[in-house]
Amino acid sequence: ENEIWDSPGQPKKSVMTGAETEDDIPLGERKTVTDFCYLLDKSKQLFNGLRDLPQYGHKQWQSYFGRTFDVYTKLWKFQQQHRQVLDSRYGLKRWQIGEVASKIGQLYYHYYLRTSETSYLNEAFSFYSAIRQRSYYFQVNKEDRPELVVKKLRYYARYIVVCLLLNKMDLVKVLVKELSEEIEDYTQRFNTEDQLEWNLVLQEVAAFVEADPVVVLNDNNSVVVTSNRLQEGSVPPLEQGMVVGQLVLADALIIGNCNNQVKFSELTIDMFRMLQALEREPVNLATQTSKQGTLEPNEKPAKRENPHKYLLYKPTFSQLFTFLSASFKELPANSVLLVYLSATGVFPTGHSDYEGKMQRMSKRVLHPGDLFPFTRKPLFVIVDSSNSTAYKNFTNLFGQPLVCLLSPTVYPKSVQDQSQRGSLFTLFLYSPLLAFSSVCGLSSVRRGLWERAQEFLRKVYRDIGQMITRSRTIDQAFLQFFGDEFLRLLLIRFVFCSAALRLHKLFRESRSFPESYPELPKQDTVESSLLQKHILELATMLDVQSLFWDDSLEAY
């Protein structure tokens, strides 16, 4: 086997057998084994300690992570340099090398979670991918140890999460197939109790892959993978001399509390979409820095600021409050905290004597009043819930910039039926064209048409940006957030969503339109005749114009 991580000119030797005693082993080789064992123990100890670090706060974890990373880098290089001795004297197995590579992949993934730096995802991917290409876990199935097979299954699950986050959907499908075969083999060989759990993992990831309501197709009908992270040139630039706030989005809490939504790992599909809307397109460090065929843990990627994110799946109120407080406390000057809440609304039954309670219970997760203390600093809130109107009459107590974008509370039945695959409102904030095509009942769009429509939308976004900045009556809060690229794009997509749903024939009642606090001047934005003309043009482009009201053709 071509073992590209062994030093050249040093073929692998089989493990020596025979009655050799420790004294027969040369001192240098004995030291190599001792050093290796020390590094291995130290790395495990540090890795396990990561679990005890607080999940919130930027500072506490960094030095510990750095130490752990250093030890893994040393361990990795050490086993590369001394593979032959470790093979013959220690009996180093390939799955053990796989375990080290897998831990480094996990470290990079956790670095990504802590820093929101997407380049770390590519690093995690390169280690996970090498494990599979070099079949490090191949021998595991021959050993009679179920716990080793579980390591392999967990590796697959982690690899799949990273591939999903990097939009490598074709590879995800291959990995799911392999994982499915591994699970079948595992449950047949060992009569285990965790079979149902592993089958659930498979079902979850399969549903996740199928969650996008519309696919883009090449001419040969293969699926085109589209990315919805922030790309160079995708945000309309500010006009010359335009005065907007200098605020920067620094922290985001992404909270998923939906009961029946597609999820994988600790991510619902809404959380998954929102986190990508708050990230720049990753730069692939591996192709820039490392020599082909080697895996070196890279230290630090170039600084490209993404807002720092906390991903909270079904948190308790006290967990949520702790994370909010930590973010608030560490928020730098001139920075914004974004809170995104995707939740199932809670409506208590009962009448007037429940009025007070109703206000308190309107959100099992988060009542608007819970956010009041945090409005002492600039706050940008997005609520996607059947009870979002609880936030409509928010009170700005401290005069700091504050905006709430609120989802519709009622959807037409055809849209409601799709809600398990993610909310339409969040879909608009993540990929307006995906959402627009979906709400028009399209299940696929040809690549050429998709690209033309995206190009057209870029022009529409520029116009919406100008509507916002040129309006005489718009609340200043919108302009104060407009200097930040992520928030600018979210505001523009919000206006596009509101305008599109207002023209759509299925969306009849005002509860089916998004709202905002403060309110937007409708004539200048969501009901602007120029924007309506654009939306009808887009609909015509996609051949769905009959689904929209056209003033020039029919009176309302």
N, C-alpha and C positions, 0 to 999 in steps of 0.2 A: 504494500500500500504506500502511496506517495504521502509521506508524513511531512507536510511542509513546515511544521513548527519544530522539527528536530534540527539540530545543527547539521550543516552539510558535512558529508564524509564520516558521519557517525551513525551507521546502521543500527536499528533497534536490535537489542540482544534479548534472547529469551531469559526469563527469570532463572537464576542458577539454582539447581537442585543439588542435593547431596548433603553430606553431614558437615558442612563447614560451620565452624563456630564463629563467634563474633571476633575472636582474635585473628582469624584468617582475613578479615576485611581490612584493607589498608586504612590507616588513620584518616587520610583525606576524605575517603569515601564515607567513612563513618560520620565524620563531621558534616558532610553534605546532607546525610539523612537526618542528623540531629537538627541542623539549621532549618531544613524543610519542615520537620515536625513542629518546630518552634513557630515558624511563620504561619503554618496551617492553623495551629491552635489559636494564635494571636488573632488571625483574621476572623476565625469563627466567633471568638469572644467579642471582638469589636462589632461584627455584623449583628450579633444577637442584641448587643447594647443599643443598636439603632432604634429598636422597638420602644425603648424606654424614653426616648427623647420626646419633648413636647411637640405636638403636631403644629402648633402655631408659634408665631414670633419668628423673625428673620435671623436673629443673631445666635441664639443658643446652640443651634445644631451645626453651624458651619465648621468650627474647628474639629468637632468630633468626626464629621463626615470626611474632612480632609485627612485625618489620621487613618481612618478606615481605608480610604482610597489609597493612601501611600503604602499601607501594608499589602493590599491586594496587588498593587502594581509590582512590588518587590517579589511577592509570591509567584506572580505570573511569569516574570522574567526569570526567576530562579528555576522554576520547573522547565522553562524552555532551555536554559543553559545546561542543566544537569539531568536532562531526561534519561540519558542512558544509565547513569548510576542509580537514579531513582527507580527505573524499571527493574534493574537487576538486584539491587540491594533492599529496596523498600517494597517492591512489588506494586508500584504505582499503576493503577488501572485507568483505562481511558475514561470511564464514567466519572472518576475523581477529578480529572482535568476538566471534564464537562461541567462538574459542579462549581469549580472555581470560575470558569467562564460565565456560567449562569449567574453566579453571585455578582460578578462585575456588571453584567447586563442589568441586574436588579438595582445595583448602586446607581448606574446611570439613569435608570427609569425614576428612581426616587429623587435623584438630583433634579430631574425634569419637573417632578411634582412640586419640589420645594422652590425651584427658581423660575419655573415657567419658560425656561430657555429650551426652545424646540430642538436645537442642535443636539442636545443630550439624547433625544429620542433616537437619532440616527446612530449614535454611539452604542446605545443599548441594542439597536437592531443589528449592528455589525457583529456583536458578540453572540447574540442569539442565533443569528444566521450561520455563523461559523460552526456552532455546535451541531447544527443539523447537517451542514455540508460535509463535516468531517466525522459524522456518525459517532460522536463521543458517547452517546447513550446506547449504542447498538447492542453491546454485550449484556446490558441490564436484563434483557428478557431471558437470558440463559441462566441467570442466577435465581436461586429459589428464595428471593427476598422481596416480599411485596412492597416494603417501604422504599426500596430502590426504584421500583416501577412508579410509585407515587411521585417520586422526585421528577421522573421523566414526564409524567402527566402534567405536573405543576409547571414544569418548564414550558410545555406546549401552551398552557393557558396564558402564561405571562408573555410569551412570544406573540400570541394572537392579539393581546391587548395593545402591544406596541405597534403591531402591523395595522390594527384598526386606526390607531391615532395617526399613523403615517399614511392612511388611505391606501394601503397595499391590499386592496380587496381580492385581487386574483390569488395572491399568496395565501390570504386568510382562508379562502375556500379549499386550497390544497392542504393547509395545516389542519383544518377541521376534519377533512377526510382521514388524514393520518391519525389524528387524535382519536377519532371514532374507532378506527381499527385497533389502536393501542388499548382503548378502554375495553373493547370486546375481548381482546386477548387477556387482559388483566383480570376481568371478571370471570372468565372461563377458568383460568389457571388457579386463581386464589378465590375461594368462596368468600368474598368480602361484603361488608355491610354498606360500603360507600358507593355502590353501583348507581343508585338513584341520583346521588349528588352529581356524579360525573356525567350522567345522561342529561341532567338539568343544565350543566355547563354547556353541553353541545346544543341543546335546544335554544338556550339564551343567545349564544353567539350566532346561530343560524338566523334567528329572528332579527338580530342586530344588523347582519349583513343585508338582509332584505328590507330594512326599514325605509330606505329612500323611496319615496312614492313614484319617482320618475327616473328613468335611466337614459343616459346619452349613448347613442349607438353609432359605431363606425359603419362604413358601407358594407362591411362583411358581417354586420350584426353583432360584432363583439362590443362589450361594454367599455365606454371611455370613463376612466376614473377622473373626476374633477375635484379640485381642491378649493376649499372655501376659506382658507386662511388669508390674512392680509398680505397682498402682494405689492411689489413696487408698482406704482402707477395705477393702483386700483382705487385710490382715494382721491376724490376731486380736490385739486389744490385750492388754497384760499386765493381770492382775488388780490391784486396789488392794492396795498393801502387799506385792506380790510381790517378793521379793529375787532379782534375777538379775544376771549380770555386766554391766558397763558397756562391754564391748568393742565396737568398731565394725569392720565389714569394710572394710578400706582398699584392699587389693590382691588381684587374682585372676589367676592364670595359667590360661588355658584352652588345653589341649594336645590336638590332634587327631592321632592316629596310626593311624587305621583304614585298612586296605588297600582295602576294597571298598565304601566308603560314598559315597553321593551327596555331591558337593561342587560349589561354584562359587567361582571366584576362589580365595582361600586359606582357605576356610571349609568344613569338613565340616558335614553337617546337625546332628550332635551339638554341635559348637562353636557353631553358629548358634543352637541352642535354648538352650544354657547361657548364652551371653552375654546373651540377652534375659531369662533368669531373674534376672540380676544387674543389671538396669537398671530405672529408674522409667519410667513412660509419658512420652514426650516432650511438652514444651510447645511449641506452635507459635509461635515468635518472630515470624514474618512477620505473622501476623494481629494480634499485639499491637502491633507497633512501626511497621511501615512503611506508608506511604500506598499505597493500591491502585495497581497499574500501574507502580510504580517498584521497582527492585531496588537497595537500598543494602546493602553489606556491613555487617551488624550487628557491633558490637564484642563485647561479652561478655553471655552470657545470665545470668539470675538464678542464683544458686548453689543447686543442689539436688543434694546429694552422691550420686553413684553411686560404687561402688568402682571404682578404676582397674584397667583390664584389659590384659593382654598376650595377644594371640591368636597361638598358635604352631602352625603346621601342619607336621607331620613334622619337628620340629627335631632336630638332632644332640644328643648328650648335652652337649657343651660349650656349645652355644647355650642349651640349657635351663638348665644350671647358671649361666651368666652372668646370665640373666634372673631366676632364683631369687635369686641373690646380690644383684642390684641391688634387687629388691623388698624383700628382707630388710633390706638396709642402710638403705633409706629409709622403712621402716615406722615410722609415728609411735607414740608411747607409747599404750598401751591399744587397740592395733589388731590386727586379725587378717589373716593371709595365707591365701588360699584357693588350693588347687591342685586343678584338675579335670583328670583324665586319661581320655581316651577312646581306647582302644588295642586292637589285636589282641594277645591274649596270646601269649607265646612259650614253647613247651614243648620243651626239648631232648630228644632221644631218648637212651636209654642207661640204665645201671643205677647201682648203689650208688656205684661209684667216681666217678660224676658228681655225687654229692649236693651237694658244695660248689659246683660249677659251676652246678648247677641253681638254687641260691639266687641266685647272681650274675646268671644269665641269665633269671631268671623274668620280667624285664621288659627288653626290649631298650631301651626308652626310659628307664625309671626303676625302679630297685630300691628297695624300702622303705628300705634303709640309706642310700641317697643323700639321703634327706630328714632323717636324724637331726640334722645340724648346724642345720637350720632350725627344729627343735622347741624352740630356746631362746626363741622368741617364740610367741604363740598361733597354732596352725596348724589349719586345717580342710581335710581332704582328701576328695575324691570320686574313686573309681576305678571306671570303667565298662569292664570288660574280662573276657574269659573266664578271666583269671588273677587276678582281684581278691583272691582269698584269700591271696595272697602278703602282703597288708597286714593280715591278720586278727590276727596276733600281734605287732603293732607294739610297740615298746618306748618308753615315755615316759621319757626319761633325765633331763629337766630339771624335771619337775613343773609345766610350763606347760600351760594348757588345750590339749588335743589330741583331735580327733574324726576318725575315718575312716568314711565311708559307702561301702559296697562293694556292687557290683552282683551279681546272681545270676551263676553261672558256666556254668549249663546252662539252656537254654530249651526248652520243648516245640517240636516241629517247626514247627507253624503260626506260632509267633512267630519262630523262627529264620529261616524263609523270608522274613520281612519285614525282616531286619536291615540290608539295604542302605539302607533308607529311614530308618535311625537306630535307636539302641538303645531298647528298651522302658524300661529303667531311667531313662535321661536324659529320656525322654518323660514319665515320671511326675513327675520333678523340675521339668519345664517346664510341663506342663499335665496334672494328674492326671485330669481328665475325658476328655481326648483319649486318654490312655493306657488308662484304664479301658474306654472305649467300644471302643478298638482290640482289646484283649485279649479282649473279648466278641464279636469278629467283626463289629461294626457298621461299615458303611462311610459311613453318613450319619445325622445326627440332626436332627430338626426344631428350628427356632429356639426356639419356645416351651418345648419340653421341655428343650433345652440350658440355657436361662436358669433354669428351675425347678431343674434338677440342680445348676447352679452355686450357686444360692442355698442349696440344701440342703447342699452341700459347705462353704459358709462356716460353717454351724453345726457340721458335723463337725470342721472345723479348730479351732474354738473349744474343742470337747471334747477334741481331741487335745492342744492346748496346755495344758489344765488337767491332763490325765493326766501330762504331762511334768513340770509344775511342782509337782504335788501328790504325786508318787511319793516314797515314803520311801526307796526303795532305789536310785534312779537315780544314776549317776555324776555328780559335780558338773560335769564338763567340759561336759555338755549344757546345764546351766543357765548356765554362764559365757558360752556363745555365744548364749543365748536372748534377750538384750537387743537384739541387732541384728535389724532387720526381715527382711533378706534371709536370714540364717542361720536365723531362727525359722521362716520359711516353708519353707525347704529341709528342716529337721528334721521339721516337721509332714507335709510331702509324703512324706518318706521313710517315716515311720511308716504313713501311709495306704497307700503302695505295698506295704510288707511285709505289712500286715494283709490287703489285697485279694488278693494272690497266694497267701497261706496258705489262703484260703477257696476259691480257684478250683480247680475239679476237674482242670483240665489240668496244674496245677503240683503234681506228686506228690512230688518229692524235695527234701530240704533244700537241695541245691545250687541249686535254682531260686528260693530266697528271698534277698533282700538280707541282708547282715550289717552289723554295725558294730563299730568298736573305739572306746571300750569297748563291751561288749554292753549292750543295753537290757534292763531288767527286762520280760520278755515279758508276764507277767500284767497289768502296769500299762499296757502300751502295745500292742504288735503282736498280742497275743492277748487283749486286753480284750473282755469279753462285750458291753460297750456299743458298742465300735467295730465288732464283728462284726455287731451288730444294725443299725448304720448302713449297713454295706456291703450287707447283704441288702436293706435298704430302697432303696438307690440302684439295686441290680440290678433290683428289682421295678419301680421307676420307669421303667427303660429296657427292661423286659420281657425280661431275660436271667437271671432268678433261677434257671433250671434249670442254669446253668453253675456254681453255687456250692453248697458244702456248707451245709446248714441243720440245725444240731443239733436243733432242735425237731422236725424231720421225719424225720431218718435218723441212725442211729448211724454213727460213722466206720467 
